Each structure stands twice: as C-alpha cells, then as structure tokens.
C-alpha cells in the first residue's frame, strides 16, 4: 500500500494503520531532521523551506524573521535522511507538476 493511502486510512480512523505509521523509524528520523529536533525546533520553518528549495518550489530558505534559519548541520541532516530513505521523497511527483504549479 502506498504511504498516501496509509495516511488516508489512518486519517479515516484506521487505528492499526495509524499505529504502524507512528512506529516507523524512517518517518521519525526524517521529521527530526526537517523540524530540527536537535536544534530545539529553531530551524523548523527553514527546514521545511530547505526541502521545498531542494525540489525547486522555493528559491531559498529565508524566513520572515531574520533570526530564524537552518540550525548548524540541519541541511546536512536533511540531505542524510533524503539519501537514507528515498521512499519518503516525492521528488518525481513534484518534478512532474512543477511547471504547471509555478506558471
């Protein structure tokens, strides 16, 4: 089953699927990197921007608050989890729709 379908089933109330998703170490690791758990969540917005930047959806990781940004080593952590868990990356889907979405 595709992860999207698992999420839909969990959202609809399938407790077994929800528990399965919550127990996945790959998701926990990826979320930790993107949302900057190691940095006390300082770079959580910039982490999301870094993922979107890497997919071509944003030009940079800038935030409205100039004091916000990626934590030291966070970009490397995001690159590490992207390489370690390629099944979590939706780059092909994004690339297929990029021109339509941005123009």
C-alpha positions as CSV (number, residue, x, y, z in Angstrom):
1,X,0.0,0.0,0.0
2,X,1.3,3.5,-0.9
3,X,2.1,5.7,2.1
4,X,-0.6,8.2,0.8
5,X,-3.2,5.5,1.1
6,X,-1.9,4.6,4.6
7,X,-2.3,8.2,5.7
8,X,-5.8,8.4,4.3
9,X,-6.8,5.2,6.1
10,X,-5.2,6.5,9.4
11,X,-7.0,9.8,9.0
12,X,-10.3,8.0,8.4
13,X,-9.8,6.2,11.8
14,X,-7.9,3.0,11.0
15,X,-6.1,2.7,14.3
16,X,-3.9,-0.2,13.1
17,X,-2.6,1.7,10.2
18,X,-2.1,4.8,12.4
19,X,0.0,2.8,14.9
20,X,2.0,1.3,12.0
21,X,2.8,4.8,10.7
22,X,3.7,6.2,14.1
23,X,6.1,3.4,14.7
24,X,8.2,3.9,11.6
25,X,11.7,5.0,12.5
26,X,12.2,6.4,9.0
27,X,9.5,9.0,9.5
28,X,10.7,9.8,12.9
29,X,14.2,10.3,11.7
30,X,13.1,12.4,8.7
31,X,10.8,14.6,10.8
32,X,13.6,15.1,13.3
33,X,15.8,16.5,10.6
34,X,13.3,18.7,8.9
35,X,11.7,20.1,12.0
36,X,15.1,20.4,13.8
37,X,14.6,18.4,16.9
38,X,18.4,18.6,17.7
39,X,18.3,22.4,17.5
40,X,15.3,22.7,19.7
41,X,13.0,23.3,16.7
42,X,14.8,26.6,15.9
43,X,15.0,25.7,12.2
44,X,11.6,24.0,11.8
45,X,10.3,26.6,9.3
46,X,13.6,26.8,7.4
47,X,13.8,23.0,7.4
48,X,10.6,22.8,5.5
49,X,11.8,25.6,3.2
50,X,15.0,23.6,2.6
51,X,13.0,20.6,1.4
52,X,10.9,22.7,-0.9
53,X,14.0,24.5,-2.1
54,X,15.6,21.2,-3.0
55,X,12.6,20.3,-5.0
56,X,12.6,23.6,-6.9
57,X,9.5,25.0,-5.2
58,X,11.3,27.8,-3.4
59,X,14.4,29.8,-4.3
60,X,15.8,29.8,-0.7
61,X,15.2,29.0,2.9
62,X,14.5,32.6,4.1
63,X,12.0,33.3,6.8
64,X,10.1,36.4,7.7
65,X,12.0,36.7,11.0
66,X,15.7,37.2,10.0
67,X,16.6,35.5,13.3
68,X,15.2,32.2,12.0
69,X,17.1,29.9,9.7
70,X,18.6,26.5,9.4
71,X,20.4,25.3,12.5
72,X,24.1,24.3,12.2
73,X,24.2,20.9,10.5
74,X,20.5,20.8,9.7
75,X,20.9,21.0,5.9
76,X,23.3,18.0,6.1
77,X,20.8,16.1,8.3
78,X,18.1,16.7,5.8
79,X,20.4,15.5,3.0
80,X,21.2,12.5,5.0
81,X,17.6,11.4,5.6
82,X,16.7,12.1,1.9
83,X,19.5,9.7,0.9
84,X,18.8,7.2,3.6
85,X,15.0,6.9,2.9
86,X,14.4,7.6,-0.8
87,X,10.9,6.1,-0.5
88,X,9.9,9.2,1.6
89,X,11.0,11.6,-1.1
90,X,8.4,12.7,-3.6
91,X,10.8,14.5,-6.0
92,X,9.5,12.7,-9.1
93,X,5.9,13.8,-8.3
94,X,7.0,17.3,-7.7
95,X,9.1,17.5,-10.8
96,X,6.2,16.2,-12.9
97,X,3.9,19.0,-11.7
98,X,6.5,21.8,-11.2
99,X,5.9,23.7,-14.4
100,X,2.1,23.6,-14.0
101,X,2.2,24.8,-10.4
102,X,4.7,27.6,-10.9
103,X,3.4,29.0,-14.1
